[in-house]
């Protein structure tokens, strides 16, 4: 999925995760190229959440 939770765009780039998110294995941080929203993707539930 990895789509932006705000604009649903799949155009994104990876970012560094914050310390709390690093505790969750497999979570990845992204920033949307269209609306510049920062969000985290959790693969085990296949959802993106705005940070």
C-alpha positions as a LaTeX table, in Angstrom:
\begin{tabular}{lrrr}
\hline
Residue & $x$ (\AA) & $y$ (\AA) & $z$ (\AA) \\
\hline
Unk1 & 0.00 & 0.00 & 0.00 \\
Unk2 & 2.47 & 2.68 & 1.20 \\
Unk3 & 0.19 & 5.43 & $-0.21$ \\
Unk4 & 0.00 & 8.82 & 1.45 \\
Unk5 & $-2.83$ & 8.84 & 4.03 \\
Unk6 & $-3.69$ & 12.43 & 3.10 \\
Unk7 & $-3.70$ & 12.63 & $-0.71$ \\
Unk8 & $-3.44$ & 8.89 & $-1.57$ \\
Unk9 & $-0.43$ & 9.51 & $-3.83$ \\
Unk10 & 2.18 & 6.77 & $-4.18$ \\
Unk11 & 4.97 & 9.24 & $-5.08$ \\
Unk12 & 7.16 & 9.33 & $-1.97$ \\
Unk13 & 10.69 & 9.23 & $-0.59$ \\
Unk14 & 12.12 & 7.49 & 2.48 \\
Unk15 & 12.99 & 9.40 & 5.64 \\
Unk16 & 14.67 & 8.65 & 8.93 \\
Unk17 & 12.37 & 7.17 & 11.56 \\
Unk18 & 11.84 & 8.87 & 14.90 \\
Unk19 & 13.09 & 7.03 & 18.03 \\
Unk20 & 9.66 & 5.73 & 19.01 \\
Unk21 & 9.01 & 4.24 & 15.58 \\
Unk22 & 12.39 & 2.50 & 15.62 \\
Unk23 & 11.06 & 0.22 & 18.36 \\
Unk24 & 8.51 & $-1.25$ & 15.92 \\
Unk25 & 10.22 & $-3.74$ & 13.59 \\
Unk26 & 9.55 & $-3.30$ & 9.89 \\
Unk27 & 7.98 & 0.18 & 10.15 \\
Unk28 & 9.21 & 2.64 & 7.51 \\
Unk29 & 8.97 & 6.43 & 7.40 \\
Unk30 & 8.10 & 8.28 & 4.19 \\
Unk31 & 7.32 & 11.81 & 3.02 \\
Unk32 & 4.86 & 12.45 & 0.20 \\
Unk33 & 6.27 & 14.25 & $-2.85$ \\
Unk34 & 2.93 & 15.96 & $-3.62$ \\
Unk35 & 1.63 & 17.25 & $-0.27$ \\
Unk36 & 4.85 & 16.88 & 1.82 \\
Unk37 & 3.05 & 14.88 & 4.54 \\
Unk38 & 5.27 & 12.73 & 6.72 \\
Unk39 & 3.85 & 9.31 & 7.48 \\
Unk40 & 4.84 & 5.87 & 8.68 \\
Unk41 & 3.94 & 2.59 & 6.97 \\
Unk42 & 3.41 & $-0.51$ & 9.12 \\
Unk43 & 3.76 & $-3.69$ & 6.99 \\
Unk44 & 2.16 & $-6.12$ & 9.45 \\
Unk45 & $-1.18$ & $-4.27$ & 9.24 \\
Unk46 & $-0.51$ & $-2.80$ & 5.76 \\
Unk47 & $-1.55$ & 0.72 & 6.82 \\
Unk48 & $-0.05$ & 4.20 & 6.62 \\
Unk49 & $-0.43$ & 6.67 & 9.47 \\
Unk50 & 0.37 & 10.38 & 9.54 \\
Unk51 & 3.05 & 11.23 & 12.09 \\
\hline
\end{tabular}
